[in-house]
């Protein structure tokens, strides 16, 4: 599929005509990133990027199926520059303003409340001058106090999210989508599983496989959401190591060092494997409970195990006829189909783990494809 338009600005300079390829990557594991491959015959590097110690703002805007997507980045360096007599060819790497701010701003403050409230407080503290808020898609039941010891907001948020759990005992992620007006979201796996990408008010959208003809061409290759490149990247790989690591549960013996007690918890998941953990003190902050006091409890361990197991089945879909407005952290139906004597257990609902948006110049227009990684616990 082709874009209707693509406009890229580096600072105040329109560099749209220099762009050969553009890759924008979104994932439930973090923030939108990207790179631009340019052939620079206008001395953009010499005049703009190479003459400043500060990062150059990059604005990307494109129109696809009458839907505009716009995103603001900073140029986070250049790599693989090939210097020719008439031009320079290189890659510009992109970082979002949010990720940059979170990594550069240290936090030295105390926060109390539920995990999602503490995360929102840290986010606002770090980015008060930038303006965006953390959008909380699902609430956490883990509560307590967190004194952030003068570390980056990025690291502090990771600590909070790693220990957060919702009412369904599922873990959380903080992430961004490309087509989401620049929002940063915090959501649980349970929310993602129920956040279905819809074709209509009552109809689920489905990614479909197309049957390859004897000539090797595809039928209706331009149909939105179709591909003929499905690869199961992983299904319970290193399964024995995962069992040993406790991803399918442990009998947890919790040692409270400040109370000299050992609590032998009843396993919430079927397991004969015993794990001894050392629990943080509930009284670390005197009258307020430590946010991380329950991180080794059976429910929290079950949440961590599920976050590991959800990656046991990883399905790659490449060269997908691009789907507008879709994003990571949504769930999607996959229909590979079958013939009289063949079918696939890989059909069904998956969570979208990441999307690589690939825009390439073909000499006339910009072609737009998506590569996706889809995850779920079972085959």
HUSULMO-V102442 format. One record per helix or strand of 3 or more residues. SS is the DSSP state (H for helix, E for strand). FROM is the first residue (numbers start at 1). TO is the last residue. If there is no record, write none. Layout:
# HUSULMO-V102442
ss: <SS;SS>
from: <FROM;FROM>
to: <TO;TO>
This chain:
# HUSULMO-V102442
ss: <E;H;E;E;H;E;E;E;H;E;H;E;E;H;E;E;H;E;E;H;E;E;E;H;E;E;E;E>
from: <5;16;19;33;44;57;67;88;97;106;115;134;143;153;172;184;189;206;229;239;251;261;274;298;313;331;348;366>
to: <10;18;27;40;49;64;83;96;104;114;127;136;152;162;176;188;194;209;235;244;256;264;279;309;321;335;361;376>
